[in-house]
């Protein structure tokens, strides 16, 4: 986004209200632990700390993307979502007419200065899939005053749960600012945590659909997930085979008992 109004304040996410469908949802606050303080350079995510003191540093990153729709870039400030990075950053990509690979290049890393940049009047919808199942989503947004449509995706890429729309102006300051190739000057970055309950689902998800409408003030965003310890389907299948083999072995032993001859 080119002309983003700097937010004058940000409320605590724990008390902020989000709207999805016709029902309210609660997001959660977290502290961003990062390395690097150059707004133009790499700002690397180390971990996040939840309000209860829990530290999360096992992240699932984007490894696949599908652009459902994205207003076409024809030069200048046209179009919608593009890939952007800090002027001096070494991790990320700058791509105006972004494709699926460009989305992954922008989001599939821990550089918080490698983002998806959306023009103020653009419309986009992007499906982002993670390297493993996730049970929480961590979002960052430059400017702290834009909306995002967020919805969960299952392993087959189907939309599940409820549509959640984050309210603009409710981002918590993440403690840093960025200055990317797309803009001139540093802008503060806000953070927002989204749980499975916020999305109306009960099980870990494989991806998230992120959208922006023309009145959303052009969100510039980054998302990662917290990786779950749930085994992948192939692992579960392997465990099932092992369990079956053990059970069969035990049945054979019972059906063919051995006896000691009397002395």
N, C-alpha and C positions, 0 to 999 in steps of 0.2 A: 504494500500500500504506500502511496506517495504522501498524502496529506493526512496524517493521523493526529488528532488532538491529544495532547498529553493529559493523562488522567490526573486530577488533583488529589484524589484519595482513593484508597481501596479498602473495602470492608473485610473482615475475617471471613474466610470461606466457610468455616464451620457454621456460621449463622446466616450465610447467604442462601437465598431461595432460587431454585432453578425451576423452569417449567418444562414438563414433557407431557405430551398429549394434553389431558385436562387435569392432571394431578401434579402436586408439588413434589419436589425431590430435594434432598440435602446433599450437597457436595462436601468435601472435607479439605482442610488446610494441611499443608506440608511445607517443610523447609527444604530449599534446594541447596545441596552441598556441591560446590563446583570448584574447578581450578581455572585460573586465568582471569585477568581483570581488564583486558584490552577490548573495548567495545567493537573494534574492527577485526579482532583476531579470534582464535579458537577459545571457546568457553566450554570446558569439558565437564559433563555431568559425572560426579563421583557416586552420589547416593542421595536419597531423600530421607528426611526424618519426619515421622508422623507425630501428631499431637501427643500421643501417649509415650513417645520416646523411641518407638520402633524404628530401626534403620533398615531401609531397603536398598540393596545395591545389586540385586540379581534382576536385570532388566531384559525384557524381550523387545527386540527392535523390529522395525518394519523390514520385511524381506520380500514382499510382493505387494503390488498395488494395481487397482483398476479404476481408471477415471470414468465414472458413470456419465458425467457431462462437465464441460468446462468452457465458458465463453471464450471464443477464439481471439487470440492475440494477433493484432494486425499492425502493431507498432505503437510506440509511446505508452500511454497509460490505458490502453485498450485491454480487452480480455479479462480474465479472472485470476485463477491461481497460477503461480509460476514458482520455480525453485530459486531460492536466494541464499546468499551466504555473506559473511563479513568481508569487508574490503581486503583484509589481510589474512583471512582464514585459509587453512590448508586442507580442511576436511569439509566436504560438501560439494555443491554444484550450483552454477548459475545457468538457468535455462528458462527463457521467457515462454516459449510454446512448449510447456512441460509435457513429457510423456510418462508412461507408467514407470519406466526405468529411472527417469529423472526424479519422480516422487520418492522412489526407494533410495536413490542416492542422497536426497535431501534429508529424509527421515531415518534412514537405516544406520545411524551413527549416534554417538553420544555428544556431538558438538551442538550445544544449544544455540550457536550462531550459524546454524544450517537449518533453514526453515522453509515452509511453504508460505509464500507471500501472495495475498489476494488484493486485487484492486478494489477501490471503494464501492464501485457500482457493479462489480462482477458477480456472476453466479457460478458456483462449482459444487460438485459432489464427488468425493473420492473415497473409495474403499481401500483401507489400509489393513494388511494382514501381517501378523507378527510371527517371529521365529518359533514361538511356542505359545501355548495357551496362557492367558493372562487373567488375573482376578482384580486388578485395579488399573486405572488409566491415569497417567500424569500428563497434563497439558500445560504448555507455556504459550503466552500470546503477547506479541509486541504491541505496546500502546495501552493495553489494559482497558479498552473501552469498546470492544467488538463482540459480536455474538457468534456462536457456533451451533450448528445442528449436529447432534451426536447420537448414533444408534449402533447397537451391538450387531456383530456378524458371527454366525456359527461356522463350523468347519467346512461347510459346503458353500459358504459365501452368501447364505440367506440372512436377510434382516430378521432379527428376533427382538423381543422386548418392546420397549416404548421409545418413541422419539423424544429426546431431551434437547432443549434449547437453552444454552447458557445465557444468562442475562449480561449485557454489557455493563461495565463499571463495577463488577463484582469480583474482579480478579485480585488476588493477594500479591503484593510486590514480591518478586522472587529474589531481589537483592542484587540485580545486575541490569545493565542496559546493553543494547546492541546497535551497531551502525553497519548496515549492509550495503551491497553494491546498488541496491534498488533505491536507496534514499541518501540524503546528506544530513548527517547529524545523528546523535545518539538518542534512542527512545527507551524508556523503561519497559521491563518485561514482567508480566504477571503470571501467576501459576494457579492451577485449578485441579483438584483431585476428583475423580469420578469412580464410584464403586459399582459393583454388579447390581446392587439394590437400586442405585440411581437409574440404571438402565432397564430395570424391570426384569432381570434375569437372575437365575439362581446358580448356574454352573459357569465355570471359566469359559471365556470366549476366545475365538480365533482371530477376530479382527474388529475394526470399528469403521463405520461410515461417517465421514466428516463433511458437512456441507455449509455453504455460505449463500445467502440471498442478497439481493441488491440493496436492501436497507440495513445490512448487518455491519456496515462501516469497514468492510474489507479486513477480516481477521488475518493476521500473520502468525502462524502457529507451528508448534512442534508437539509430537506425542510419542510417548514410550509406554510400555506396559510393565507391570510387575509379574515376572514369570512364576507360574504355579509349579508345585511339585507333583502334579497329576501326570502319570505316565502317558506317553503318546499311545495311540491306538495299536500300533505295531508291537509296542512293548507289552501292552495288556494282553494281546493275542499270544505272545510268546509265554507270558506268565501262565496263561490258561493252558497251554500245551504242557508246560512243566507240571502244573498241578494235576492235569489229567493223567500224565505218565506215572506220577507218584501214586495216585489213587488206584490205577490199574495194577501197579506192582504190589500194593498192599492187598488187593483182592486176590491176586494169585497166591500170595503167601498163606492167606486164610484158607483158600480152597485146596491147598496142597500142604497140609501140616506134616511135620516130621515127628517120629516117635522114637524113643530110646528103647532098645531091646532090654528085657530084664536080665540081670546078671545071673 
